[in-house]
């Protein structure tokens, strides 16, 4: 992504003429928690009580789902959010989905994914995993996957708005700020930098 403009304003730029469409593009950071924590609770209930999955089997599938989320986060950010078609319509779509965040990184209402985008994406992943995984394993697997997503959303918001003094979180924030202000072709991991090391998209140590 070529950087031509970065705003320091905390205000939200208007993207749509329609007030309804504009409202769908903004969200408070806590809304994903309100939407998805009940979903996660239902998934846990179905896995452990309705399907009576053994607890250690639940934990194993849960951890697998959490791990799959980390690579999904990396792939989506690198190959989907940072894909820039040359056509004008493609550039507009790219700006709506991710370019606006790079141009206005301090816009607090566009730091977590709005439900208008996250719900269709979550449903798509759910039915994909339902098709791929053994019978009755998706409830526990998708619990881990969704908790990974919520962690990503909350971490992303914190990296832009919290001041970390030391340790892991300060390093993680530094990693993400380099992605925004130094080189947007590196540092695609947001809540976890492991895959940047694996795929050599990490920043060189200086």
C-alpha distance (Angstrom), angle and dihedral (degrees) to the residues before:
residue distance angle dihedral
X1 . . .
X2 3.81 . .
X3 3.75 113.4 .
X4 3.77 114.8 -137.2
X5 3.78 100.6 151.2
X6 3.78 137.5 18.5
X7 3.78 120.4 -179.8
X8 3.80 122.9 -151.2
X9 3.80 90.7 -160.7
X10 3.79 119.8 116.2
X11 3.81 90.9 -151.4
X12 3.81 123.0 105.6
X13 3.79 117.8 -112.9
X14 3.79 113.7 -136.2
X15 3.82 112.5 -113.1
X16 3.82 104.0 173.8
X17 3.80 134.0 46.6
X18 3.81 89.4 -145.3
X19 3.81 113.5 82.2
X20 3.80 89.4 -148.9
X21 3.81 94.0 53.6
X22 3.79 90.4 44.3
X23 3.80 91.1 53.7
X24 3.82 90.3 52.5
X25 3.82 90.7 56.5
X26 3.83 95.1 58.9
X27 3.77 130.8 65.3
X28 3.80 139.6 166.1
X29 3.80 114.0 -114.3
X30 3.82 94.1 -113.6
X31 3.82 96.5 54.5
X32 3.84 95.1 86.5
X33 3.81 88.0 55.8
X34 3.80 91.0 53.6
X35 3.81 91.8 47.3
X36 3.80 101.8 42.5
X37 3.82 108.0 30.6
X38 3.85 90.6 72.3
X39 3.82 88.8 47.4
X40 3.80 90.5 52.1
X41 3.81 90.6 48.4
X42 3.83 90.2 52.9
X43 3.82 91.2 49.1
X44 3.81 91.1 51.6
X45 3.81 90.9 47.8
X46 3.80 92.0 50.4
X47 3.81 93.4 47.2
X48 3.81 99.1 45.7
X49 3.80 103.8 28.8
X50 3.78 108.9 24.0
X51 3.81 98.1 34.7
X52 3.83 92.2 27.0
X53 3.78 92.3 -142.8
X54 3.83 111.7 -175.2
X55 3.80 109.6 -101.1
X56 3.80 96.1 -120.1
X57 3.80 90.4 48.9
X58 3.80 87.4 52.0
X59 3.80 91.3 51.6
X60 3.82 92.0 48.6
X61 3.82 93.6 51.7
X62 3.81 90.5 41.4
X63 3.81 91.7 55.3
X64 3.80 90.8 46.0
X65 3.81 90.2 53.3
X66 3.79 90.7 48.2
X67 3.79 90.7 50.5
X68 3.81 92.7 47.7
X69 3.80 88.5 52.5
X70 3.83 91.3 59.0
X71 3.81 92.9 57.3
X72 3.82 90.4 40.8
X73 3.81 89.8 54.5
X74 3.80 90.2 51.7
X75 3.82 95.8 45.9
X76 3.81 94.0 45.9
X77 3.79 92.6 48.9
X78 3.78 96.0 44.9
X79 3.79 104.1 36.4
X80 3.82 104.5 23.9
X81 3.81 108.6 28.6
X82 3.81 92.6 38.9
X83 3.79 96.0 43.2
X84 3.80 107.4 114.5
X85 3.82 116.5 -168.8
X86 3.78 115.5 -153.1
X87 3.81 94.4 -132.6
X88 3.80 116.6 95.7
X89 3.80 92.8 -121.1
X90 3.80 89.5 50.9
X91 3.78 91.2 51.8
X92 3.79 89.7 52.8
X93 3.79 92.3 51.1
X94 3.79 90.6 48.1
X95 3.81 91.0 51.0
X96 3.81 92.1 50.0
X97 3.80 93.9 49.5
X98 3.80 101.9 39.3
X99 3.80 115.8 -23.0
X100 3.80 91.8 79.0
X101 3.80 89.7 58.6
X102 3.79 91.7 55.4
X103 3.79 92.5 46.6
X104 3.82 93.4 44.6
X105 3.83 105.1 26.2
X106 3.81 93.7 160.9
X107 3.81 95.0 57.7
X108 3.82 100.1 118.0
X109 3.82 93.2 -163.5
X110 3.80 93.5 60.7
X111 3.80 101.2 47.4
X112 3.80 98.7 91.0
X113 3.77 125.0 46.4
X114 3.82 112.5 -95.4
X115 3.82 116.3 -124.2
X116 3.81 89.1 -116.4
X117 3.82 86.5 71.0
X118 3.81 103.5 24.5
X119 3.82 97.6 52.4
X120 3.84 95.8 56.5
X121 3.81 89.4 43.6
X122 3.82 92.2 49.0
X123 3.81 91.3 49.2
X124 3.80 90.5 49.9
X125 3.79 92.1 52.2
X126 3.81 92.2 44.0
X127 3.80 94.0 55.6
X128 3.80 91.5 41.7
X129 3.80 91.3 55.3
X130 3.82 90.8 41.8
X131 3.79 87.2 58.7
X132 3.82 95.4 43.7
X133 3.80 103.2 40.9
X134 3.81 130.5 71.9
X135 3.79 116.1 -90.3
X136 3.83 116.3 -72.8
X137 3.82 93.8 6.2
X138 3.80 98.0 99.8
X139 3.83 95.8 77.7
X140 3.80 92.8 63.1
X141 3.80 94.4 35.3
X142 3.79 93.4 50.7
X143 3.81 90.8 47.2
X144 3.80 88.5 63.4
X145 3.80 91.8 42.0
X146 3.82 92.9 52.7
X147 3.80 94.4 44.6
X148 3.81 87.0 52.9
X149 3.80 89.2 52.3
X150 3.82 93.4 49.2
X151 3.80 90.3 48.0
X152 3.82 89.1 51.9
X153 3.81 92.8 50.9
X154 3.81 94.3 47.9
X155 3.82 93.0 44.3
X156 3.80 91.2 49.6
X157 3.78 91.1 53.7
X158 3.81 91.8 46.7
X159 3.81 93.3 49.0
X160 3.80 89.2 59.5
X161 3.80 99.2 40.1
X162 3.82 109.8 25.9
X163 3.79 127.5 78.4
X164 3.78 111.9 -136.6
X165 3.78 116.7 -164.8
X166 3.79 101.8 -163.8
X167 3.76 148.2 -23.3
X168 3.79 132.0 40.2
X169 3.80 97.2 -19.5
X170 3.80 93.8 51.5
X171 3.81 90.2 51.2
X172 3.80 91.0 47.4
X173 3.80 91.5 50.6
X174 3.80 90.8 48.4
X175 3.82 88.9 51.6
X176 3.81 92.2 52.3
X177 3.81 94.6 43.9
X178 3.81 89.4 53.7
X179 3.80 87.3 54.8
X180 3.80 89.5 54.1
X181 3.79 102.9 37.6
X182 3.80 106.4 23.0
X183 3.81 113.7 29.4
X184 3.81 123.8 -7.1
X185 3.82 90.8 -170.0
X186 3.81 90.0 71.8
X187 3.79 137.2 48.0
X188 3.80 100.7 46.2
X189 3.78 94.8 159.7
X190 3.81 110.4 94.9
X191 3.79 108.1 171.9
X192 3.80 93.9 18.9
X193 3.84 128.4 26.2
X194 3.82 96.7 -165.5
X195 3.81 95.9 103.8
X196 3.81 92.4 49.7
X197 3.80 86.9 63.0
X198 3.79 92.7 46.0
X199 3.82 95.3 48.4
X200 3.83 94.5 36.8
X201 3.78 95.6 -118.5
X202 3.77 93.6 122.9
X203 3.80 123.6 115.5
X204 3.79 117.5 -99.2
X205 3.76 114.5 -107.8
X206 3.79 114.1 -112.5
